[in-house]
Amino acid sequence: MFEITGKTAVVTGAGSGIGKAIAVLFAKQGAQVEIFDLSADQAKAVADEITAAGGVAAWEAVDVGDQEAVKAAFARVKERRGRLDILVNNAGIAHIGDAVSTTEADMDRLYRVNIKGVYNCLHVSVAQMVEQGGGVVVNLCSIAAQMGLADRFAYSMTKGAVMMMTLSVAKDFIKKGLRCNCICPARVHTPFVDGYLAANYPGQEQEMFQKLSEAQPIGRMAKPEEIAALALYLCSDEASFVTGTAYPIDGGALNLR
């Protein structure tokens, strides 16, 4: 079950964290993985890791906020693979702040990556999928789109937009063989978390890590591999009846607080 052998999958922001975990798992399950990341070094490193393990991968250094760059990258994927079966819109950036402390520059930066970046990839890939008879899209959203989170004003705004883009694409293209869902994680232990703790709580990293972990009712953060497993299911044929859905993977955060 959950094999995606021979399918071409683009995973954005796949140079680290959740995106990397998705790319590695998809390759293990037989996909030809195209790694998009702003960092060429990180993208290449993940592609090399996959190919060293016997998988199939290529990489593109892409700024998802730049539509022309996105168009060019997807064109190269089409040249290499001939088709596009799966898009995972994972690339995104975080921000901490409320409506007062969030600056205009913060808003513009979050919009460019988290909203426009998702749109750019949808704009290019959905047209190709429809032309070839169908495909699957998974967008990385957040429980921030479903509940109030303190000091996540701009970030929550962008994830609310991702959820609505998901539902719009699912509805508009349901008769054209395309499925679109989003995943809504609670806190996931990624390099961002470690960097945030090191920058804001030097010398207290372990204490604050424990505090953030215990904020989840289940008592820990998610692992990137757990998010990847849900993404694999949603992109597999076993999920062929699932579309227009926002899947929480939240350790009880939405309903058990």
DRENKE-699065 format. One line per field, with one value per atom (N, C-alpha, C): x, y, z; residue number from 1. Coordinates in nm, 3 decimals. Layout:
u: c(X/...) $
v: c(Y/...) $
w: c(Z/...) $
i: c(NUM/...) $
END
This chain:
u: c(0.082/0.000/0.086/0.024/0.086/0.211/0.217/0.326/0.289/0.390/0.371/0.478/0.505/0.613/0.593/0.697/0.697/0.631/0.571/0.505/0.607/0.586/0.673/0.612/0.692/0.644/0.736/0.681/0.752/0.722/0.828/0.812/0.887/0.815/0.882/0.931/1.036/1.094/1.147/1.199/1.239/1.384/1.450/1.590/1.611/1.504/1.517/1.379/1.377/1.253/1.148/1.023/0.910/0.925/0.967/0.982/1.082/1.194/1.294/1.237/1.167/1.109/1.011/0.932/0.837/0.911/1.013/1.089/1.154/1.216/1.284/1.184/1.070/0.970/0.909/0.878/0.821/0.917/1.045/1.144/1.151/1.146/1.147/1.029/0.917/0.795/0.785/0.894/0.902/0.885/0.863/0.842/0.973/0.962/1.071/1.053/1.140/1.119/1.197/1.128/1.189/1.192/1.310/1.328/1.346/1.251/1.259/1.296/1.396/1.433/1.506/1.494/1.565/1.716/1.761/1.903/1.947/2.034/2.086/2.164/2.241/2.321/2.233/2.127/2.039/1.961/1.913/1.839/1.926/2.048/2.140/2.173/2.192/2.226/2.115/1.991/1.879/1.868/1.885/1.882/1.993/2.112/2.224/2.195/2.134/2.099/2.000/1.903/1.803/1.866/1.947/2.008/2.108/2.177/2.271/2.198/2.072/1.991/1.919/1.944/1.883/1.758/1.722/1.604/1.634/1.529/1.541/1.505/1.597/1.573/1.653/1.598/1.669/1.632/1.704/1.679/1.680/1.610/1.604/1.618/1.703/1.710/1.604/1.497/1.381/1.333/1.308/1.238/1.091/1.008/0.868/0.789/0.841/0.774/0.795/0.881/0.913/0.845/0.738/0.660/0.739/0.822/0.900/0.998/1.057/1.147/1.071/0.951/0.868/0.831/0.789/0.756/0.874/0.991/1.111/1.145/1.132/1.164/1.068/0.938/0.842/0.862/0.905/0.934/1.049/1.150/1.263/1.221/1.131/1.078/1.006/0.927/0.854/0.950/1.059/1.159/1.222/1.249/1.313/1.218/1.096/1.006/0.889/0.854/0.744/0.606/0.593/0.463/0.482/0.372/0.373/0.251/0.274/0.164/0.128/0.227/0.207/0.278/0.210/0.273/0.249/0.356/0.345/0.397/0.305/0.340/0.380/0.507/0.557/0.635/0.694/0.779/0.701/0.761/0.696/0.792/0.758/0.839/0.749/0.809/0.734/0.757/0.674/0.690/0.620/0.682/0.624/0.592/0.467/0.427/0.277/0.227/0.084/0.057/-0.067/-0.106/-0.031/0.019/0.092/0.240/0.299/0.444/0.481/0.386/0.413/0.424/0.537/0.560/0.506/0.499/0.458/0.555/0.683/0.783/0.762/0.726/0.695/0.579/0.473/0.354/0.388/0.464/0.500/0.584/0.677/0.764/0.684/0.594/0.511/0.418/0.358/0.269/0.343/0.462/0.536/0.567/0.603/0.640/0.519/0.445/0.343/0.214/0.185/0.063/0.096/0.174/0.206/0.287/0.375/0.453/0.366/0.265/0.172/0.092/0.042/-0.032/0.053/0.178/0.262/0.274/0.297/0.313/0.182/0.070/-0.060/-0.089/-0.061/-0.089/-0.024/0.098/0.172/0.136/0.132/0.119/-0.022/-0.122/-0.260/-0.294/-0.251/-0.277/-0.217/-0.094/-0.030/-0.102/-0.140/-0.210/-0.343/-0.419/-0.548/-0.529/-0.427/-0.399/-0.366/-0.297/-0.257/-0.360/-0.469/-0.577/-0.591/-0.511/-0.529/-0.400/-0.413/-0.297/-0.343/-0.246/-0.275/-0.193/-0.258/-0.190/-0.212/-0.105/-0.114/-0.044/-0.117/-0.061/-0.035/0.081/0.109/0.046/-0.053/-0.123/-0.078/-0.167/-0.132/-0.260/-0.253/-0.366/-0.388/-0.288/-0.303/-0.416/-0.455/-0.567/-0.701/-0.697/-0.820/-0.847/-0.750/-0.767/-0.678/-0.707/-0.625/-0.495/-0.384/-0.253/-0.193/-0.143/-0.084/0.040/0.055/0.174/0.201/0.097/0.112/0.019/0.012/-0.084/-0.064/0.053/0.078/0.084/0.149/0.160/0.022/-0.065/-0.200/-0.277/-0.260/-0.326/-0.287/-0.159/-0.115/-0.168/-0.174/-0.221/-0.372/-0.445/-0.586/-0.605/-0.519/-0.524/-0.491/-0.394/-0.358/-0.477/-0.549/-0.666/-0.771/-0.797/-0.898/-0.853/-0.724/-0.674/-0.694/-0.672/-0.692/-0.835/-0.931/-1.072/-1.114/-1.062/-1.096/-1.047/-0.922/-0.867/-0.942/-0.971/-1.043/-1.179/-1.250/-1.384/-1.379/-1.287/-1.281/-1.239/-1.160/-1.103/-1.142/-1.247/-1.287/-1.334/-1.388/-1.437/-1.328/-1.207/-1.099/-0.986/-1.017/-0.920/-0.817/-0.841/-0.742/-0.797/-0.719/-0.752/-0.660/-0.716/-0.635/-0.677/-0.582/-0.604/-0.494/-0.514/-0.406/-0.389/-0.270/-0.234/-0.215/-0.272/-0.266/-0.195/-0.064/0.009/0.003/0.021/0.058/0.210/0.273/0.416/0.495/0.587/0.672/0.817/0.892/1.033/1.116/1.146/1.225/1.343/1.436/1.548/1.503/1.383/1.334/1.317/1.262/1.241/1.373/1.472/1.603/1.667/1.655/1.710/1.640/1.508/1.430/1.471/1.488/1.526/1.668/1.759/1.897/1.905/1.824/1.829/1.760/1.652/1.571/1.588/1.642/1.657/1.794/1.902/2.036/2.059/2.104/2.127/2.005/1.889/1.764/1.696/1.772/1.711/1.634/1.696/1.633/1.505/1.510/1.393/1.277/1.308/1.203/1.153/1.243/1.201/1.097/1.122/1.028/0.893/0.901/0.778/0.696/0.763/0.692/0.635/0.708/0.661/0.535/0.536/0.423/0.300/0.316/0.202/0.107/0.157/0.072/0.007/-0.123/-0.186/-0.119/-0.066/-0.002/0.134/0.188/0.310/0.440/0.433/0.555/0.522/0.627/0.609/0.599/0.543/0.542/0.680/0.704/0.826/0.796/0.892/0.868/0.823/0.874/0.839/0.691/0.632/0.490/0.405/0.447/0.377/0.394/0.514/0.541/0.452/0.427/0.343/0.201/0.148/0.014/0.015/0.120/0.130/0.134/0.207/0.214/0.075/0.002/-0.134/-0.219/-0.219/-0.304/-0.267/-0.141/-0.095/-0.105/-0.141/-0.147/-0.284/-0.291/-0.419/-0.517/-0.465/-0.554/-0.641/-0.599/-0.676/-0.755/-0.787/-0.850/-0.989/-1.050/-1.182/-1.173/-1.050/-1.030/-0.989/-1.071/-1.036/-1.111/-1.053/-1.115/-1.117/-1.015/-1.012/-0.889/-0.907/-0.796/-0.773/-0.663/-0.634/-0.553/-0.610/-0.528/-0.436/-0.315/-0.222/-0.155/-0.221/-0.199/-0.179/-0.165/-0.144/-0.254/-0.374/-0.487/-0.507/-0.428/-0.430/-0.565/-0.634/-0.758/-0.873/-0.878/-0.997/-0.974/-0.848/-0.821/-0.755/-0.745/-0.686/-0.777) $
v: c(-0.120/0.000/0.125/0.235/0.367/0.375/0.294/0.307/0.416/0.493/0.596/0.577/0.451/0.415/0.479/0.543/0.601/0.737/0.784/0.915/1.026/1.137/1.253/1.345/1.374/1.456/1.575/1.694/1.815/1.846/1.865/1.903/2.034/2.139/2.267/2.278/2.357/2.370/2.238/2.156/2.019/2.008/2.122/2.117/2.084/2.089/2.059/2.034/1.993/1.982/1.892/1.938/1.858/1.826/1.924/1.902/1.792/1.793/1.688/1.552/1.543/1.415/1.363/1.453/1.413/1.365/1.438/1.400/1.264/1.241/1.114/0.998/1.017/0.910/0.882/0.987/0.968/0.891/0.923/0.851/0.705/0.681/0.543/0.463/0.532/0.465/0.466/0.503/0.484/0.605/0.723/0.842/0.897/0.966/1.048/1.187/1.221/1.340/1.459/1.569/1.695/1.788/1.821/1.898/2.045/2.127/2.272/2.332/2.419/2.488/2.616/2.715/2.841/2.819/2.727/2.697/2.587/2.620/2.519/2.411/2.452/2.355/2.253/2.300/2.209/2.120/2.177/2.098/1.987/2.021/1.922/1.813/1.853/1.756/1.653/1.697/1.603/1.513/1.571/1.489/1.385/1.424/1.330/1.218/1.254/1.155/1.052/1.100/1.010/0.919/0.975/0.892/0.793/0.832/0.740/0.620/0.641/0.533/0.452/0.484/0.409/0.471/0.590/0.657/0.745/0.809/0.897/1.038/1.131/1.269/1.366/1.484/1.598/1.720/1.830/1.946/2.074/2.173/2.306/2.409/2.507/2.621/2.721/2.733/2.811/2.903/3.028/3.120/3.112/3.047/3.025/3.155/3.263/3.392/3.460/3.404/3.458/3.372/3.423/3.339/3.294/3.380/3.340/3.227/3.235/3.129/2.999/3.007/2.888/2.826/2.909/2.859/2.787/2.846/2.787/2.653/2.646/2.522/2.410/2.440/2.338/2.295/2.388/2.352/2.253/2.272/2.178/2.041/2.041/1.914/1.840/1.912/1.849/1.794/1.865/1.814/1.685/1.679/1.560/1.442/1.466/1.356/1.335/1.440/1.426/1.455/1.449/1.473/1.513/1.556/1.593/1.530/1.447/1.375/1.431/1.484/1.526/1.658/1.748/1.871/1.878/1.896/1.923/2.065/2.155/2.295/2.306/2.286/2.287/2.413/2.479/2.595/2.700/2.749/2.852/2.906/3.020/3.082/3.118/3.124/3.153/3.297/3.341/3.476/3.481/3.551/3.568/3.715/3.744/3.883/3.899/4.006/4.034/4.147/4.197/4.298/4.430/4.455/4.579/4.564/4.454/4.437/4.393/4.339/4.296/4.417/4.428/4.543/4.517/4.623/4.609/4.518/4.532/4.446/4.299/4.274/4.137/4.081/4.160/4.116/4.086/4.173/4.154/4.029/4.005/3.887/3.759/3.756/3.637/3.613/3.719/3.705/3.649/3.700/3.662/3.513/3.456/3.315/3.226/3.254/3.161/3.165/3.278/3.287/3.291/3.391/3.401/3.280/3.228/3.111/2.990/2.969/2.859/2.883/3.004/3.038/3.015/3.062/3.047/2.900/2.813/2.671/2.609/2.651/2.604/2.653/2.779/2.842/2.765/2.721/2.651/2.502/2.438/2.292/2.243/2.314/2.267/2.263/2.363/2.365/2.242/2.206/2.089/1.960/1.949/1.829/1.810/1.918/1.909/1.867/1.924/1.890/1.743/1.685/1.544/1.448/1.501/1.414/1.402/1.475/1.472/1.475/1.478/1.482/1.507/1.524/1.542/1.659/1.743/1.853/1.840/1.856/1.868/1.997/2.083/2.207/2.194/2.242/2.242/2.365/2.341/2.448/2.445/2.469/2.471/2.478/2.431/2.453/2.602/2.684/2.830/2.882/2.805/2.843/2.806/2.728/2.674/2.718/2.783/2.826/2.948/3.021/3.136/3.096/3.141/3.117/3.252/3.262/3.387/3.422/3.549/3.601/3.534/3.500/3.439/3.511/3.644/3.721/3.701/3.734/3.727/3.582/3.498/3.356/3.293/3.318/3.260/3.311/3.439/3.496/3.420/3.392/3.322/3.180/3.113/2.975/2.967/3.069/3.075/3.085/3.162/3.174/3.041/2.968/2.837/2.742/2.744/2.657/2.691/2.819/2.858/2.831/2.846/2.807/2.658/2.580/2.435/2.402/2.461/2.431/2.481/2.595/2.651/2.560/2.518/2.430/2.297/2.242/2.115/2.127/2.235/2.253/2.281/2.366/2.408/2.295/2.200/2.099/1.956/1.940/1.806/1.721/1.782/1.709/1.687/1.734/1.724/1.634/1.547/1.447/1.495/1.612/1.665/1.666/1.615/1.619/1.719/1.791/1.888/1.888/1.866/1.865/1.945/1.977/2.037/1.968/1.978/1.919/2.032/2.015/2.119/2.066/2.078/2.029/2.128/2.075/2.157/2.175/2.202/2.229/2.103/2.121/2.012/2.045/1.946/1.969/1.972/2.092/2.116/2.205/2.225/2.317/2.458/2.500/2.632/2.641/2.538/2.539/2.552/2.473/2.479/2.616/2.674/2.806/2.913/2.902/2.997/2.994/2.874/2.862/2.914/2.883/2.929/3.082/3.143/3.288/3.362/3.305/3.377/3.331/3.211/3.159/3.094/3.168/3.109/3.060/2.937/2.877/2.813/2.838/2.780/2.692/2.652/2.580/2.455/2.375/2.250/2.274/2.371/2.405/2.453/2.541/2.594/2.490/2.402/2.294/2.207/2.176/2.096/2.169/2.298/2.377/2.378/2.397/2.395/2.257/2.153/2.016/1.989/2.032/2.004/2.089/2.190/2.269/2.188/2.080/1.987/1.892/1.869/1.777/1.639/1.595/1.463/1.463/1.582/1.593/1.602/1.616/1.628/1.697/1.738/1.789/1.674/1.703/1.604/1.589/1.476/1.453/1.481/1.537/1.559/1.433/1.319/1.192/1.158/1.205/1.180/1.263/1.384/1.468/1.407/1.357/1.296/1.175/1.096/0.977/1.015/1.123/1.169/1.223/1.296/1.346/1.230/1.124/1.007/0.947/0.930/0.875/0.961/1.092/1.180/1.184/1.155/1.154/1.017/0.917/0.780/0.748/0.639/0.596/0.552/0.513/0.474/0.590/0.713/0.832/0.889/0.808/0.858/0.916/0.892/0.946/1.069/1.117/1.228/1.354/1.457/1.585/1.697/1.817/1.931/1.921/1.861/1.835/1.898/1.951/2.001/1.902/1.828/1.722/1.774/1.773/1.807/1.691/1.724/1.626/1.702/1.700/1.806/1.760/1.630/1.584/1.625/1.644/1.682/1.831/1.913/2.058/2.123/2.080/2.145/2.112/1.988/1.943/1.903/1.888/1.834/1.933/2.059/2.158/2.183) $
w: c(0.000/0.000/0.000/-0.046/-0.044/-0.132/-0.235/-0.332/-0.432/-0.470/-0.573/-0.680/-0.709/-0.802/-0.938/-0.987/-1.119/-1.129/-1.022/-1.026/-1.003/-1.070/-1.052/-0.947/-0.844/-0.733/-0.712/-0.716/-0.680/-0.534/-0.455/-0.315/-0.294/-0.259/-0.238/-0.094/-0.076/0.057/0.109/0.019/0.054/0.097/0.120/0.161/0.306/0.387/0.529/0.588/0.714/0.790/0.729/0.732/0.684/0.536/0.457/0.313/0.282/0.354/0.333/0.369/0.481/0.523/0.418/0.360/0.255/0.132/0.089/-0.030/-0.012/0.102/0.128/0.129/0.195/0.201/0.064/-0.011/-0.144/-0.233/-0.225/-0.306/-0.263/-0.134/-0.082/-0.134/-0.155/-0.203/-0.355/-0.422/-0.566/-0.653/-0.594/-0.676/-0.732/-0.843/-0.896/-0.833/-0.742/-0.660/-0.715/-0.730/-0.772/-0.652/-0.605/-0.483/-0.519/-0.474/-0.491/-0.356/-0.356/-0.234/-0.269/-0.183/-0.205/-0.199/-0.115/-0.100/-0.195/-0.290/-0.381/-0.307/-0.207/-0.132/-0.060/0.005/0.077/-0.019/-0.127/-0.226/-0.284/-0.320/-0.376/-0.275/-0.150/-0.046/-0.028/-0.031/-0.016/-0.139/-0.257/-0.379/-0.378/-0.335/-0.328/-0.227/-0.115/-0.013/-0.070/-0.145/-0.204/-0.309/-0.396/-0.501/-0.443/-0.337/-0.272/-0.212/-0.173/-0.115/-0.222/-0.350/-0.459/-0.517/-0.471/-0.521/-0.641/-0.693/-0.809/-0.767/-0.787/-0.745/-0.829/-0.844/-0.903/-0.821/-0.843/-0.759/-0.840/-0.785/-0.844/-0.732/-0.751/-0.658/-0.703/-0.626/-0.669/-0.557/-0.590/-0.504/-0.543/-0.459/-0.497/-0.509/-0.453/-0.465/-0.598/-0.682/-0.814/-0.920/-0.980/-1.071/-1.193/-1.248/-1.365/-1.330/-1.212/-1.168/-1.148/-1.095/-1.075/-1.210/-1.305/-1.438/-1.502/-1.491/-1.550/-1.484/-1.352/-1.281/-1.319/-1.326/-1.365/-1.510/-1.595/-1.735/-1.743/-1.658/-1.657/-1.603/-1.505/-1.455/-1.568/-1.644/-1.756/-1.860/-1.884/-1.978/-1.928/-1.797/-1.739/-1.730/-1.685/-1.650/-1.746/-1.820/-1.915/-1.857/-1.724/-1.663/-1.517/-1.455/-1.314/-1.249/-1.150/-1.085/-0.948/-0.876/-0.737/-0.713/-0.646/-0.595/-0.446/-0.370/-0.228/-0.204/-0.174/-0.146/0.001/0.028/0.165/0.200/0.102/0.130/0.208/0.314/0.394/0.499/0.552/0.657/0.774/0.892/1.014/1.057/1.149/1.205/1.340/1.433/1.566/1.587/1.622/1.644/1.638/1.701/1.698/1.598/1.596/1.497/1.517/1.637/1.664/1.631/1.673/1.653/1.512/1.437/1.300/1.209/1.140/1.052/0.912/0.834/0.694/0.619/0.648/0.584/0.621/0.747/0.788/0.707/0.696/0.622/0.476/0.415/0.274/0.256/0.348/0.339/0.356/0.454/0.476/0.359/0.307/0.192/0.071/0.046/-0.075/-0.079/0.035/0.038/0.064/0.171/0.218/0.137/0.076/-0.005/-0.154/-0.194/-0.336/-0.383/-0.297/-0.335/-0.362/-0.277/-0.299/-0.427/-0.444/-0.565/-0.690/-0.689/-0.808/-0.849/-0.752/-0.783/-0.828/-0.769/-0.814/-0.956/-0.979/-1.108/-1.223/-1.202/-1.307/-1.311/-1.196/-1.193/-1.220/-1.171/-1.190/-1.339/-1.414/-1.558/-1.625/-1.586/-1.646/-1.605/-1.478/-1.432/-1.504/-1.519/-1.587/-1.732/-1.796/-1.937/-1.954/-1.856/-1.868/-1.809/-1.754/-1.706/-1.556/-1.480/-1.335/-1.258/-1.126/-1.037/-0.895/-0.806/-0.664/-0.610/-0.531/-0.463/-0.313/-0.238/-0.092/-0.052/0.019/0.070/0.219/0.264/0.407/0.469/0.553/0.623/0.769/0.863/1.005/1.087/1.211/1.300/1.326/1.290/1.302/1.214/1.113/1.027/1.089/1.198/1.254/1.398/1.461/1.599/1.624/1.729/1.762/1.830/1.776/1.837/1.875/1.996/2.042/1.961/1.928/1.860/1.725/1.654/1.521/1.422/1.433/1.353/1.203/1.152/1.008/0.960/1.038/1.001/0.991/1.089/1.087/0.966/0.933/0.817/0.690/0.675/0.554/0.549/0.661/0.661/0.640/0.685/0.650/0.500/0.434/0.288/0.221/0.275/0.219/0.226/0.338/0.350/0.245/0.224/0.127/-0.017/-0.045/-0.177/-0.199/-0.095/-0.105/-0.143/-0.071/-0.097/-0.236/-0.277/-0.408/-0.521/-0.512/-0.615/-0.618/-0.500/-0.494/-0.563/-0.537/-0.594/-0.744/-0.784/-0.924/-1.018/-0.967/-1.057/-1.021/-0.941/-0.898/-1.017/-1.118/-1.235/-1.339/-1.308/-1.406/-1.357/-1.263/-1.219/-1.119/-1.059/-0.966/-0.824/-0.731/-0.589/-0.519/-0.421/-0.348/-0.201/-0.113/0.030/0.098/0.224/0.301/0.436/0.489/0.617/0.717/0.837/0.940/1.064/1.069/1.187/1.302/1.422/1.537/1.531/1.643/1.642/1.602/1.509/1.460/1.494/1.539/1.573/1.445/1.399/1.279/1.315/1.221/1.247/1.286/1.240/1.278/1.430/1.491/1.636/1.709/1.667/1.732/1.716/1.597/1.573/1.653/1.664/1.743/1.890/1.945/2.085/2.109/2.017/2.033/2.028/1.943/1.926/2.039/2.092/2.189/2.334/2.353/2.489/2.507/2.481/2.495/2.637/2.648/2.779/2.840/2.782/2.833/2.729/2.627/2.516/2.560/2.645/2.686/2.765/2.853/2.935/2.848/2.753/2.667/2.567/2.523/2.434/2.504/2.630/2.707/2.723/2.747/2.763/2.635/2.521/2.394/2.364/2.401/2.379/2.459/2.584/2.672/2.641/2.554/2.512/2.425/2.364/2.291/2.392/2.385/2.480/2.484/2.373/2.369/2.438/2.467/2.546/2.470/2.339/2.259/2.128/2.055/1.920/1.821/1.706/1.598/1.539/1.477/1.401/1.253/1.179/1.036/0.963/1.005/0.940/0.957/1.067/1.088/0.993/0.966/0.868/0.728/0.702/0.571/0.546/0.650/0.634/0.594/0.651/0.613/0.471/0.433/0.296/0.197/0.231/0.143/0.123/0.231/0.219/0.126/0.148/0.070/-0.078/-0.108/-0.248/-0.314/-0.237/-0.289/-0.346/-0.420/-0.476/-0.368/-0.251/-0.142/-0.093/-0.123/-0.083/-0.200/-0.298/-0.421/-0.398/-0.281/-0.250/-0.160/-0.136/-0.042/-0.119/-0.109/-0.168/-0.095/-0.096/-0.031/0.120/0.176/0.320/0.384/0.505/0.585/0.699/0.690/0.784/0.902/1.024/1.141/1.179/1.215/1.273/1.387/1.502/1.601/1.744/1.768/1.904/2.000/1.946/2.029/2.048/1.984/2.011/1.981/1.876/1.840/1.935/1.980/2.054/2.198/2.240/2.372/2.466/2.430/2.519/2.640) $
i: c(1/1/1/2/2/2/3/3/3/4/4/4/5/5/5/6/6/6/7/7/7/8/8/8/9/9/9/10/10/10/11/11/11/12/12/12/13/13/13/14/14/14/15/15/15/16/16/16/17/17/17/18/18/18/19/19/19/20/20/20/21/21/21/22/22/22/23/23/23/24/24/24/25/25/25/26/26/26/27/27/27/28/28/28/29/29/29/30/30/30/31/31/31/32/32/32/33/33/33/34/34/34/35/35/35/36/36/36/37/37/37/38/38/38/39/39/39/40/40/40/41/41/41/42/42/42/43/43/43/44/44/44/45/45/45/46/46/46/47/47/47/48/48/48/49/49/49/50/50/50/51/51/51/52/52/52/53/53/53/54/54/54/55/55/55/56/56/56/57/57/57/58/58/58/59/59/59/60/60/60/61/61/61/62/62/62/63/63/63/64/64/64/65/65/65/66/66/66/67/67/67/68/68/68/69/69/69/70/70/70/71/71/71/72/72/72/73/73/73/74/74/74/75/75/75/76/76/76/77/77/77/78/78/78/79/79/79/80/80/80/81/81/81/82/82/82/83/83/83/84/84/84/85/85/85/86/86/86/87/87/87/88/88/88/89/89/89/90/90/90/91/91/91/92/92/92/93/93/93/94/94/94/95/95/95/96/96/96/97/97/97/98/98/98/99/99/99/100/100/100/101/101/101/102/102/102/103/103/103/104/104/104/105/105/105/106/106/106/107/107/107/108/108/108/109/109/109/110/110/110/111/111/111/112/112/112/113/113/113/114/114/114/115/115/115/116/116/116/117/117/117/118/118/118/119/119/119/120/120/120/121/121/121/122/122/122/123/123/123/124/124/124/125/125/125/126/126/126/127/127/127/128/128/128/129/129/129/130/130/130/131/131/131/132/132/132/133/133/133/134/134/134/135/135/135/136/136/136/137/137/137/138/138/138/139/139/139/140/140/140/141/141/141/142/142/142/143/143/143/144/144/144/145/145/145/146/146/146/147/147/147/148/148/148/149/149/149/150/150/150/151/151/151/152/152/152/153/153/153/154/154/154/155/155/155/156/156/156/157/157/157/158/158/158/159/159/159/160/160/160/161/161/161/162/162/162/163/163/163/164/164/164/165/165/165/166/166/166/167/167/167/168/168/168/169/169/169/170/170/170/171/171/171/172/172/172/173/173/173/174/174/174/175/175/175/176/176/176/177/177/177/178/178/178/179/179/179/180/180/180/181/181/181/182/182/182/183/183/183/184/184/184/185/185/185/186/186/186/187/187/187/188/188/188/189/189/189/190/190/190/191/191/191/192/192/192/193/193/193/194/194/194/195/195/195/196/196/196/197/197/197/198/198/198/199/199/199/200/200/200/201/201/201/202/202/202/203/203/203/204/204/204/205/205/205/206/206/206/207/207/207/208/208/208/209/209/209/210/210/210/211/211/211/212/212/212/213/213/213/214/214/214/215/215/215/216/216/216/217/217/217/218/218/218/219/219/219/220/220/220/221/221/221/222/222/222/223/223/223/224/224/224/225/225/225/226/226/226/227/227/227/228/228/228/229/229/229/230/230/230/231/231/231/232/232/232/233/233/233/234/234/234/235/235/235/236/236/236/237/237/237/238/238/238/239/239/239/240/240/240/241/241/241/242/242/242/243/243/243/244/244/244/245/245/245/246/246/246/247/247/247/248/248/248/249/249/249/250/250/250/251/251/251/252/252/252/253/253/253/254/254/254/255/255/255/256/256/256/257/257/257) $
END
